[in-house]
Amino acid sequence: MKKPASKIRDEIAKLQEQLKAAETREAERIGRIALKAGLGEIEIDEAELQAAFEDLAKRFRRGKAATNGGKKGGNASESSASSTQDAAGAAASGTAEA
């Protein structure tokens, strides 16, 4: 049975709200990690910082992430959190300006 267009629009609106909430949670999580890593104290151009994060994302997607001696989780969410912490720490040490 086909759904009427109004129901599909309602579902799209709900999914957009869920996406916005998920992006907000992710941004807050990454922001907290970045602050813990000291990125808030570094004067760096936003475009340069974004490029550094993009490089780190590529590195971790390829699976070449170095361990930092922290908690190594067996499930995806722990592994992802650990990778993000590594990424934030690497960005802080690799792109700092004097």
TATA-V9873 format. One record per pair of residues at least 12 apart in sequence whose ideal C-beta (glycine too) atoms are under 7 Angstrom apart, sorted by the first residue. I is the first residue (numbers start at 1). GAP is how many residues later the second one is. If there is no record, write none. Layout:
BEGIN
I;GAP  I;GAP
END
This chain:
BEGIN
30;54  33;51  33;52  33;55  34;54  37;51  37;52  37;55  38;54  39;49  39;52  39;53  42;50  42;54  42;55  43;54  44;51  44;53  48;47  49;46  52;39  52;42  52;43  53;38  56;31  56;34  56;35  60;23  60;27  65;18  65;21  66;20  68;18  68;21  70;12  70;15
END
